[in-house]
Amino acid sequence: MMGAGVAWAQDTGPKAPADSGLFAPKSAWDAPEPWRTDRFYLQTAIATIHFHYDSAHEQSVALDLIYRFDERWLGGQWIAGGALFTNSFGQFSQVVYGGLLWRPLEEYQPFYLKVGAGVIHGYSGAYQDKIPYNSTGFAPAIVPSAGYCWGRYCSEVVLLGFNALMITVGATLP
C-alpha cells in the first residue's frame, strides 16, 4: 500500500507547559543535599571566643567565600576559598586556601567536617608573632571546622589554632 504510514503534521492542540516533564528546568536546590555540587558558599563570623584573655582582643569581623567543586579526594569534596577579615587585634587580614569537606555520617547528611590549608596575611607590628612562621607577613594556616546545614543555610564552628573558636553563619548561593 502506497502512502500508508505515519503522517507528521503540526499539532495545533493544547500543549503541556514548557516547565513540566523530563525537560523541565531544574534548580540546583531540587537535588538531594549530598549531590549538590559546584556552588558558592558565603559566610560571615558572628562570634569569636578566645581561649586566653588578652585586653587587646577585639571581636573579629569576617567575610568568607567558598567554592565547592564536583571533585573528590580522600572521600572529601574539594573546596577553595578566600576571606577578608579583621583579626583579633583589629588589623585587616586576608587568607586564601584550599581544602576538603566531608559528610562522615551517611544517614545524617546535613552534618559536615571541613579542613582548609592556605596562606594568611595581615598580622603585623606588635602582633606579627601571634601566628607561627609569620616572619615575612605571610604565614601558613590550617583551619579545621564542623558545620551543619538547614537547607541552603549553614553554621560552622571553626577552630583558630590553639587560640580561639569562631562561629559562622552562611548560605549557599544558587
C-alpha positions as a printed Julia matrix, in Angstrom:
174×3 Matrix{Float64}:
  0.0    0.0    0.0
  1.43   3.26  -1.04
  1.01   6.25   1.12
  0.26   4.24   4.26
  2.27   5.22   7.28
  2.58   7.9    9.89
  1.75  11.45   8.97
  3.82  14.18  10.59
  1.96  17.44  10.77
  1.84  20.44  13.03
 -0.35  19.93  16.05
 -2.46  22.93  16.97
 -4.0   21.23  20.02
 -3.24  22.1   23.63
  0.36  21.71  24.7
  1.88  20.78  28.02
  3.56  23.67  29.8
  7.24  24.06  28.91
  8.23  23.6   32.53
  6.81  20.14  33.05
  8.08  16.68  32.35
 11.51  15.36  31.56
 12.92  18.63  30.21
 11.62  20.89  32.97
 14.16  23.47  34.15
 15.76  22.28  37.36
 17.23  24.26  40.17
 20.38  23.13  41.97
 18.21  23.12  45.1
 15.98  20.36  43.66
 18.82  17.85  44.06
 19.27  15.93  47.32
 21.83  17.52  49.66
 24.72  15.08  49.11
 24.59  15.57  45.34
 24.56  19.36  45.19
 27.96  20.47  43.98
 29.72  23.19  42.03
 28.37  26.04  44.08
 29.43  29.06  46.04
 29.0   29.41  49.8
 29.2   32.8   51.54
 29.63  33.02  55.32
 30.32  35.6   57.99
 31.59  35.38  61.57
 29.06  36.12  64.29
 31.28  35.43  67.32
 34.9   34.71  68.23
 35.61  33.05  71.55
 39.24  33.3   72.72
 40.67  30.61  74.98
 43.0   33.06  76.78
 42.04  36.59  77.78
 44.03  39.45  76.28
 42.88  43.06  76.71
 43.98  43.72  73.1
 41.44  41.21  71.68
 38.63  42.61  69.57
 35.63  40.88  68.03
 36.62  39.63  64.56
 34.62  40.57  61.5
 34.94  38.15  58.58
 33.52  37.55  55.12
 34.43  34.19  53.56
 33.58  32.96  50.05
 34.0   29.26  49.27
 33.61  27.34  46.01
 32.66  23.65  46.31
 33.96  21.64  43.38
 32.44  18.45  41.98
 35.78  16.69  42.52
 36.6   14.27  45.32
 39.79  13.13  47.02
 40.25  11.03  50.18
 36.47  10.75  50.38
 36.02  14.53  50.61
 34.76  17.24  48.29
 37.38  19.76  47.1
 36.86  23.36  48.19
 38.69  26.62  47.52
 38.12  29.91  49.25
 39.26  33.25  50.45
 38.37  35.5   53.34
 38.72  39.14  54.25
 38.59  39.83  57.98
 39.76  41.92  60.87
 41.91  39.76  63.1
 41.61  39.63  66.89
 43.81  42.74  67.12
 41.76  44.89  64.72
 44.13  44.51  61.75
 42.74  43.99  58.24
 43.8   40.48  57.17
 43.29  38.04  54.3
 43.54  34.3   53.73
 43.34  32.11  50.61
 43.02  28.35  50.95
 42.07  25.0   49.51
 40.72  22.02  51.38
 38.26  19.2   51.73
 34.71  18.88  53.02
 33.45  15.52  54.31
 29.98  14.3   55.2
 31.02  11.45  57.54
 27.57  10.27  58.6
 25.72   8.79  55.62
 22.37   8.87  57.4
 22.94  12.43  58.67
 23.94  14.42  55.58
 23.44  17.97  56.95
 26.47  17.49  59.26
 29.94  18.0   57.76
 33.61  18.35  58.65
 35.96  20.64  56.77
 39.66  21.4   56.76
 41.35  24.18  54.81
 45.05  24.93  54.34
 46.47  28.08  52.83
 48.29  31.35  53.38
 47.28  34.09  55.81
 48.42  37.73  55.68
 47.8   40.75  57.87
 49.3   40.09  61.3
 51.95  42.79  61.61
 53.8   45.0   64.04
 53.41  44.03  67.69
 51.1   41.15  66.68
 53.28  39.57  63.99
 54.36  36.76  66.34
 50.77  35.88  67.29
 50.75  33.3   64.47
 53.64  30.87  63.86
 56.05  31.24  60.91
 54.97  34.82  60.2
 58.45  36.31  59.69
 57.58  37.84  56.28
 53.97  38.88  56.98
 52.68  35.73  55.28
 52.18  32.5   57.21
 50.76  29.02  56.59
 47.32  28.32  58.04
 45.42  25.09  58.69
 41.83  25.63  59.76
 39.5   22.75  60.74
 35.77  23.21  61.26
 32.5   21.35  61.78
 29.19  22.5   60.36
 25.52  21.8   59.96
 23.12  22.86  57.2
 19.41  23.61  57.22
 18.56  23.57  53.53
 20.82  26.16  51.96
 21.74  27.86  55.28
 24.69  26.59  57.34
 26.56  27.34  60.53
 30.1   26.32  61.45
 32.34  26.15  64.49
 35.86  26.96  63.3
 39.0   26.19  65.31
 41.56  29.0   65.05
 44.74  27.26  66.13
 45.03  26.89  69.89
 43.72  30.41  70.42
 40.03  30.68  69.6
 36.78  29.33  68.19
 34.82  31.25  65.59
 31.12  30.73  64.96
 29.9   31.48  61.45
 26.62  31.56  59.56
 26.23  31.46  55.81
 24.25  30.42  52.79
 24.91  28.64  49.54
 24.33  30.87  46.53
 22.28  29.47  43.65
